[in-house]
Amino acid sequence: SGDWRFRRSGLFAKDNNQEGALPVILSLLVFLRIFDMGEFLYTTSLDVDDKECEIDFTVISYSRAAQGVECALGEAKSEGGQFDATDVENLINIKEKLEAIGLKVHLVFSKTADSFHPDKLDLFKGLNKDGVPVILLTNREIEPYQPYWNRDELPHQHVFSLQEMAQNSRHLYLRQ
């Protein structure tokens, strides 16, 4: 009939309230701002068959700074959401499989809130202690156009790899 109509599509097409879509989009925007569009690939909402789990987003990047291909497996939550041990266990299992084929894998936990709950920080500190590279994003990293600029306390104000993002997260959130 020639009428224009909006329809839901992509992340917003599912009928499950999609409260997690905005944290995923905002998290991916951080990576887009750090890595130019031509330097990384991403996907959202990956279902992993062998463990029957879902990953909110995945980022793959080639980095000269990291000397190779890096992968980030991400979970994103809104302010009221909480990460749990199952989220972490699922990401660890997938991380191990990807590392077996030669990828450098980082885990990303992104939350559209001003901070992580102290219990969750303890969980992330345990991962860091076990040598698992973790990237943590809160509103402090999500809101500015360049998440790490003008923050003199960081090891890397200008980030060029997932590895450098993990080093900044370690400095900001995971020091004992």
Backbone as a ProteinNet text record, in pm:
[ID]
protein_1_A
[PRIMARY]
SGDWRFRRSGLFAKDNNQEGALPVILSLLVFLRIFDMGEFLYTTSLDVDDKECEIDFTVISYSRAAQGVECALGEAKSEGGQFDATDVENLINIKEKLEAIGLKVHLVFSKTADSFHPDKLDLFKGLNKDGVPVILLTNREIEPYQPYWNRDELPHQHVFSLQEMAQNSRHLYLRQ
[TERTIARY]
81.5	0	85.5	217.6	305.5	325.6	262.7	280.6	414.6	483.7	607.2	570.4	630	605.8	738.4	756.7	874.7	848	950.7	938.1	1059.9	1039.9	1152	1241.4	1371.7	1465.2	1593	1681.6	1810.8	1796.2	1874.7	1872.9	1736.4	1656.5	1529.3	1413.4	1439.3	1334	1281.3	1360.4	1317.6	1210.9	1123	1014.9	1049.2	1167.4	1205.8	1256.3	1194.4	1218.4	1354.7	1446.5	1573.7	1641	1625.9	1692.3	1844.2	1896.8	2040.6	2094.8	2008.7	2055.1	2132.1	2084.9	2153.8	2292.7	2311.7	2448.9	2541.9	2489.9	2571.4	2610.1	2513.4	2540.8	2641.3	2622.7	2714.9	2854.6	2862.4	2993.2	3065	2991.7	3051.8	3094.7	3023.5	3061.4	3197	3227.2	3358.9	3467.2	3446.9	3545.8	3557.3	3446.3	3448.2	3530.3	3518.6	3592.1	3741.2	3774.7	3916.6	3979.6	3913.1	3963.8	3881.9	3946.9	3876.4	3795	3688.5	3596.2	3667.5	3773.2	3844.1	3936.1	3949.9	4046.4	3984.3	3852.6	3792.7	3662.3	3627.6	3500.8	3424.4	3293.8	3216	3090.4	3034.3	2905.5	2833.9	2704	2625.5	2550	2516.2	2426.8	2464.1	2579.1	2623.2	2574.6	2506.5	2468	2575.2	2629.2	2733.2	2665.6	2664.8	2587.7	2639.1	2770.6	2820.1	2800.4	2785.6	2764.1	2626.4	2547.9	2416.1	2421	2507.5	2517.9	2517.1	2497.9	2492.2	2593.2	2667	2762.4	2699.5	2701.5	2637.1	2704.3	2837.8	2907.5	3049	3102.7	3240.1	3305.9	3430.5	3509.4	3636.5	3673.5	3799.5	3877.3	4004.4	4086.2	4226.9	4283.4	4426.4	4498.9	4602	4674.7	4824.6	4890.8	5037.2	5091.7	5023.1	5067.9	5066.8	4967.5	4958.4	5023.4	5072.4	5141.2	5053.7	4932	4847.1	4699.7	4623.4	4478	4437.7	4348.4	4294	4143.6	4087.7	3943.3	3893.1	3777.4	3713.1	3575.8	3548.7	3418.3	3350.3	3232.2	3173.6	3035.7	3016.7	2886.5	2855.4	2733.7	2694.2	2564.2	2559.7	2441.4	2401.3	2272.1	2224	2250.9	2214.3	2247.1	2194.9	2075.8	2018.5	2066.4	2128.9	2173.1	2301.5	2321	2441	2504.9	2636	2710	2710.3	2707.8	2714	2822.4	2842	2947.7	2924.5	2798.4	2768.3	2816.7	2794.8	2845.6	2996.3	3065.2	3211.3	3255.7	3192.6	3229.4	3210.1	3100.3	3075.8	3183.2	3217.3	3320.5	3456.4	3489	3617.3	3624.8	3518.4	3517.3	3539.6	3473.1	3488.5	3627.5	3676.2	3811.5	3915.7	3904.4	4001.1	3999.9	3883.3	3873.9	3935.8	3912.9	3970.1	4121.3	4168.7	4313.9	4381.4	4310.3	4366	4394.6	4326.8	4354.4	4442.5	4497.2	4597	4551.6	4428.5	4383.6	4418.1	4444.3	4460.2	4321.8	4269.2	4130.3	4123.2	4038.3	4010.7	3862.5	3829.4	3690.7	3650	3532.3	3481.9	3355.6	3352	3232.5	3198.7	3086.3	3045.9	2914.5	2908	2788.5	2755.9	2632.4	2590.6	2549.3	2648.7	2633.3	2763.8	2762.4	2882.4	2989.3	2951	3049.4	2996.4	3086.7	3051.6	3025.9	2942	2918.6	3050.1	3084.3	3211.1	3229.5	3122	3133.5	3177.5	3128	3164.3	3309.2	3351.7	3493.5	3584.2	3542.5	3620.8	3627.6	3517.5	3514.8	3613.6	3614	3704	3849.9	3872.4	4009	4061.1	3972.5	4011.3	4052.2	3978.8	4016.5	4152.3	4172.2	4299.1	4413.7	4390.6	4492.3	4527	4427.8	4449.4	4510	4540.5	4604	4507.2	4378.9	4278.7	4269.6	4299.8	4289.4	4143.2	4111.8	3975.4	3969.1	3868	3839.9	3709.2	3712.8	3594.4	3553.5	3425.1	3371.9	3253.5	3257	3143.5	3110.7	3018.5	2984.7	3108.1	3205.2	3327.5	3403.2	3396.1	3460.9	3362.4	3235.4	3136.1	3095.8	3080.1	3024.9	3117.1	3246.8	3330	3354.7	3378.9	3405.9	3530	3634.6	3755.5	3765.7	3748.4	3731.4	3849.4	3969.6	4085.5	4163.6	4124	4198.2	4183.2	4285.7	4288.7	4273.4	4324.5	4325.5	4470	4541.1	4685.7	4727.2	4638.3	4675.3	4685.3	4648	4642.3	4773.1	4800.8	4918.9	4907.6	4784.3	4764.8	4647	4674.7	4566.9	4518.5	4609	4577.7	4593.5	4482.8	4481	4481.6	4562.7	4571.6	4544.7	4511.8	4487.7	4396	4338.9	4259.3	4348	4471.2	4567.3	4587.9	4599.4	4616.9	4490	4374.2	4249.2	4246	4289.9	4293.6	4391.7	4504.3	4600.3	4540	4464.8	4397	4292.6	4216.3	4115.8	4180.6	4292	4364.5	4404.4	4454.4	4498.1	4380.3	4268.6	4153.4	4073.9	4054.8	3957.9	4013.1	4126.2	4166.5	4290.5	4339.4	4455.3	4414.1	4499.5	4469.4	4493.4
-120	0	126	111.4	227	294.5	243.6	302	258.9	352.3	320.2	276.4	169.5	120.6	75.3	106.9	58.7	-83	-163.6	-298.3	-328.2	-411.1	-450.4	-545.8	-529.9	-620.5	-627.8	-718.3	-731.7	-763.2	-693.6	-718.4	-694.2	-607.5	-572.2	-658.2	-754.5	-834.1	-943.5	-988.2	-1096	-1046.1	-1135.5	-1099	-1137.5	-1101.4	-1134.6	-1011.4	-899.7	-772.5	-710.4	-778.6	-726.3	-623.1	-637.2	-542.6	-549.4	-659.5	-672.6	-614.6	-576.5	-528.2	-397.4	-305.4	-176.5	-189.2	-265.1	-282.5	-346.2	-438	-500.1	-395.9	-318.3	-215.5	-113.8	-69.1	29.8	-28.4	-155.7	-221.6	-229.1	-268.3	-276	-138.4	-36	100.2	137.9	89.8	113.1	53.5	-69.7	-135.1	-64.4	-18.8	55.4	182.9	250.7	374.9	349.9	235.7	204.3	148.8	51.7	-11.8	41	100.4	149.2	35.5	68.6	-31.6	-138.7	-102.9	-199.6	-291.2	-270.6	-347.7	-451.1	-464.3	-567.8	-617	-737.3	-799.3	-825.7	-825.9	-856.6	-932.9	-998.3	-1061.5	-1055.4	-1063.2	-1060.1	-1190.7	-1220	-1330	-1461.6	-1514.2	-1642.9	-1756.9	-1851.9	-1973.1	-2077.5	-2130.8	-2233.1	-2366.5	-2451.6	-2575.6	-2675	-2695	-2803.6	-2775.6	-2652.5	-2620.1	-2560.2	-2545.4	-2484.5	-2353.8	-2265.7	-2134	-2027.8	-1905	-1793.2	-1687.9	-1635.9	-1528.4	-1401.1	-1294.3	-1170	-1108.4	-1108.7	-1056.7	-1112.7	-1112.1	-1155.4	-1051.5	-1019	-926.1	-998.3	-986.9	-1042.2	-928	-917.9	-806.8	-855	-799.9	-820.7	-700.4	-727.2	-618.8	-638.5	-535.2	-539.6	-532.7	-456.5	-443.1	-579	-659.9	-792.2	-899.9	-862.7	-951.6	-1069.1	-1037.9	-1144.3	-1116.8	-1222.5	-1214.3	-1231.7	-1143.3	-1150.5	-1166.2	-1228.4	-1249.7	-1206.7	-1143.1	-1105.5	-1169.9	-1241.4	-1301.3	-1218	-1163.3	-1066.3	-1097.9	-1059.8	-1060.4	-917	-874.2	-736.5	-738.3	-654.3	-645.9	-500.1	-481.1	-348	-325.3	-208.8	-173	-274.1	-326.9	-420.7	-563.9	-597.5	-734.6	-768.4	-896.8	-942.8	-1057.3	-1059.7	-1171.9	-1283.6	-1407	-1517.4	-1616.4	-1715.3	-1813.9	-1890.4	-1910.6	-1980.9	-1899.8	-1767.5	-1681	-1698.3	-1693.1	-1702.7	-1841.2	-1945.6	-2082.3	-2105.9	-2058.2	-2074.3	-2004.5	-1882.5	-1809.4	-1877.5	-1927.3	-1997.2	-2121	-2198.1	-2319.2	-2284.8	-2182.1	-2142	-2083.7	-2007	-1949.6	-2060.1	-2165.2	-2275.1	-2341.6	-2356.3	-2416.9	-2326.4	-2197.3	-2104.5	-2092.8	-2097.1	-2092.9	-2217.9	-2329.4	-2453.7	-2444.7	-2351.7	-2334.6	-2211.5	-2153.6	-2049.2	-1905.6	-1881.4	-1744.2	-1696.2	-1567	-1503.7	-1453.9	-1503.7	-1476.4	-1397.3	-1294.6	-1211.4	-1223.4	-1214.3	-1213.3	-1070.3	-1031.2	-895.3	-902.8	-821.1	-806	-658.3	-627	-488	-464.7	-353.6	-322.7	-175.1	-145.1	-5.8	44	54.4	104.2	173.8	245.2	317.8	228.1	108.2	18.6	-125	-216.3	-356.8	-383	-479.1	-521.3	-578.4	-551.6	-601.4	-752.5	-830.5	-975.9	-1012.2	-937.6	-965	-924.1	-816	-777.4	-886.2	-949.2	-1060.2	-1175.9	-1202.5	-1306.5	-1273.5	-1147.6	-1104.5	-1105.1	-1069.7	-1074.2	-1216.6	-1312.4	-1453.5	-1496	-1450.8	-1480.3	-1421	-1295.7	-1228.4	-1303.1	-1348.1	-1423.7	-1553.8	-1613	-1737.5	-1713.4	-1587.5	-1555.5	-1536.5	-1521.2	-1499.2	-1348.8	-1303.7	-1160.5	-1116.3	-1015.4	-967.6	-820	-785.4	-645.3	-609.8	-506.1	-462.4	-324.1	-310.8	-183.4	-142.9	-20.9	38.6	169.2	244.2	373.7	461.8	444.1	524.3	503.7	383.5	355	366.2	341	338.6	478.5	571.9	702.9	795.4	805	898.2	846	938.3	896.7	808.3	849.5	767	723.3	596.2	551.4	572.2	581.6	587.5	718.2	808.2	933.7	1019.9	1101.1	1194.9	1126.1	1006.6	933.5	894.8	984.8	972.4	848.9	794.6	682.2	550.2	548.1	422.6	388.7	261.2	221.7	260.4	261.7	290.7	386.3	513.6	607	586.9	549.1	523	372.7	303.7	158.5	112	8.5	-45.3	-195.8	-256.7	-400.7	-437.2	-555.3	-607.5	-630	-668.9	-690.2	-561.7	-448.6	-321.1	-281.1	-314.8	-289.9	-370.8	-495.7	-581	-525.3	-473.1	-413.2	-291.2	-209.3	-94.9	-141.4	-245.1	-297.5	-351.2	-420.2	-473.2	-358.3	-251.6	-135.2	-65.9	-52.9	19.3	-60.3	-190	-266.5	-386.5	-440.1	-571.1	-571.6	-455.7	-452.6	-497.2	-576	-627.5	-525.2
0	0	0	10.2	6.4	140.4	246.7	380.2	438.1	499.6	569.9	711.1	754.3	890.6	949.2	1074.5	1144.4	1193	1190.8	1244.2	1329.5	1427.3	1513	1435.6	1454	1388.3	1470.4	1432	1498.6	1646.6	1729.9	1873.8	1936.2	1877.4	1936.6	1885.7	1797.7	1737	1829.6	1923.2	2011.1	2107.6	2145.6	2236.1	2380	2426.2	2563.3	2637.8	2612.5	2681.1	2654.1	2596	2547.4	2637	2768.3	2857.1	2844.3	2794.9	2778.9	2650	2557.2	2427.4	2439.4	2518.9	2529.9	2591.3	2699.5	2748.4	2644.6	2564.1	2458.7	2355	2309.5	2209	2261.6	2384.8	2442.2	2462.1	2497.3	2511.6	2377.7	2275	2141.3	2092.7	2131.9	2095.1	2153.9	2273.9	2333.9	2244.3	2199.9	2114.3	1979.3	1926	1800	1814	1924.5	1945.2	1965.1	2022.9	2045.4	1918.4	1857.6	1736.7	1620.8	1526.2	1408.4	1348.2	1280.7	1226.7	1144.4	1076.9	994.2	1070.7	1201.5	1279.3	1371.7	1368.5	1450.9	1391.1	1429.4	1392.2	1520.7	1511	1630.5	1592	1689.3	1674.2	1808.1	1804.2	1927	1944.1	2066.7	2101.5	2033.7	2072.6	2018.6	2106.8	2048.2	2119.9	2097	2205.9	2197.5	2225.2	2123.4	2130.7	2233.8	2239.9	2324.3	2473.3	2513.8	2655.3	2679.4	2573.1	2583.2	2662.4	2617.1	2680.4	2571.7	2614.9	2522.5	2566.6	2468.7	2493.6	2440.4	2519.1	2476.9	2354.9	2352.9	2235.7	2229.6	2108.9	2084.9	1995.3	2026.9	1947	1905.6	1778.7	1729.6	1667.5	1705.3	1659.4	1627.8	1522.6	1497.2	1553.4	1631.1	1694.9	1679.7	1628.6	1625.5	1767.3	1853.5	1992.8	2063.3	2034.5	2097.2	2011.1	1896.8	1804	1760.7	1719.6	1667.9	1685.1	1666.7	1676.6	1822.5	1865.9	2001.2	1991.8	2091.5	2097	2234	2236.7	2362.6	2367.6	2474.5	2498	2604.4	2574.3	2664.6	2717.3	2842	2907.8	2944.2	2918	2947.7	3027.2	3129	3215.3	3233.4	3253.6	3288.6	3437.4	3485.8	3624.5	3725.6	3704.6	3800.7	3785.8	3673.9	3649.7	3723.9	3748	3817.4	3739.6	3737.6	3680.4	3783.9	3735.4	3830.4	3789.5	3873.6	3850	3720.5	3681.3	3555.5	3436.7	3438.5	3331.4	3316.9	3428.8	3428.1	3381.1	3433	3396.1	3245.8	3191.2	3047.7	2964.7	3003.4	2929.2	2941.1	3058.6	3078.6	2988.8	2981.8	2897.8	2751.1	2703.2	2563.5	2540.7	2637.4	2630	2611.2	2689.3	2681.3	2543.2	2485.2	2352.1	2245.7	2257.6	2159.2	2174.7	2297.5	2318.9	2265.2	2263.5	2210.2	2060.9	1991.8	1848.7	1822.6	1929.9	1913.6	1930.7	1972.5	1994.2	2134.6	2146.2	2277	2317	2428.2	2465.1	2594.9	2592.5	2709	2742.1	2869.1	2910.8	2941	2894.1	2915.4	2999	3103	3184.9	3184.1	3123.3	3104.5	3177.9	3249	3327.6	3313.6	3273.7	3261.8	3400.4	3486	3622.7	3658.9	3769	3809.3	3870.7	3916.4	3976.6	3974.3	4001.5	4017.5	4165.5	4193.7	4331.6	4386	4512.9	4568.6	4554.9	4567.6	4550.6	4409.6	4311.9	4172.6	4146.7	4209.2	4195.6	4252.4	4362.6	4417.9	4318.1	4250.3	4147.3	4034.8	3990.2	3883.7	3930.6	4056.1	4110.8	4113.4	4141.3	4137.4	3997.4	3897.2	3758.9	3726.3	3767.4	3742.2	3810.4	3931.3	4005.9	3934.5	3866.8	3791.1	3653	3621.4	3494.6	3379.2	3408.4	3303.7	3277.7	3155.5	3126.4	3123.1	3204.6	3220.3	3183.9	3105.1	3072	3141.1	3222.9	3295.6	3246.1	3216.9	3169.4	3256.1	3306.1	3376.6	3305.5	3359.9	3300.6	3284.1	3371.9	3366	3234.5	3179	3050.3	2933.7	2958.5	2851.7	2807.5	2901	2868	2789.1	2821.6	2743.5	2602.1	2509.9	2372.7	2366.5	2432.7	2444.2	2589.9	2618.4	2756.4	2850.4	2797.8	2886.3	2877.6	2791	2776.3	2900.4	2924.4	3037.1	3171.8	3180.8	3307.3	3333.1	3394.3	3412.2	3491.3	3573.3	3659	3584.2	3457.5	3382.2	3312.1	3295.3	3218.1	3070.6	3015.5	2873	2855.1	2830.3	2799	2656	2568.8	2429	2407.3	2398.8	2393.3	2248.3	2220.1	2084.9	2079	2192.3	2193.5	2309.4	2299.5	2410.9	2532.3	2507	2615.1	2695.1	2627	2696.8	2771.4	2715.7	2788.1	2918	2910.8	3030.3	3133.6	3088.3	3181.3	3249.9	3176.4	3237.6	3339.2	3305.2	3398.8	3524.2	3507.6	3623.8	3715.1	3655.3	3732.7	3803.4	3733.5	3789.3	3890.6	3865.9	3944.7	4020.7	3978.8	4029.4	4116.6	4151.6	4241.4	4379.8	4441.5	4576.4	4683.7
[MASK]
++++++++++++++++++++++++++++++++++++++++++++++++++++++++++++++++++++++++++++++++++++++++++++++++++++++++++++++++++++++++++++++++++++++++++++++++++++++++++++++++++++++++++++++++

